[in-house]
């Protein structure tokens, strides 16, 4: 009798797992890979672009956020843009208190907020607004100050050039 109950329990667990897989397959992926920065700009009506000289993979997330994922040496970088004041970094961990610095953006200046964490290999997060569009650059890994400044400058320049 116990053997039959165990087999029925295993069969029931298998059916529940299969039902869960079928339901998961029906959920649409909110991430849509697109050809380039201009496709992100067209889809979201925003100015957007990765730093010059990097090969990026461009994605539109949930129809509201543009993303460019690229690497600089060993450094993993993600640039996002969206019309929101909510955090678009994609990081859900405790971060340092933000510091703000004025940076050049074309002929203008922009306030760039910086925060970081050492969790999961370390992240540096830079956020700025141009009109009603939030830009967020996330650097993942061990990054030197010079490299971070160069990648940030490239992102700021690309976003200014796209306007």
ABEGO torsion letter per residue (X at the ends): XAAAAAAAAAAAAAAAAAAAAAAAAABBBABBBBABAAAAAAAAGBBBBBBBGBBBBBBBBGGABBBBBBBBEABBBBBBBBBBABBAAGBBBBBBBBBBBBBBBEABBBBBBBBBBABGGEBBBBBBBBEABBBBBBBBEBBBAAAAAAAAAAAAAAAAAAX
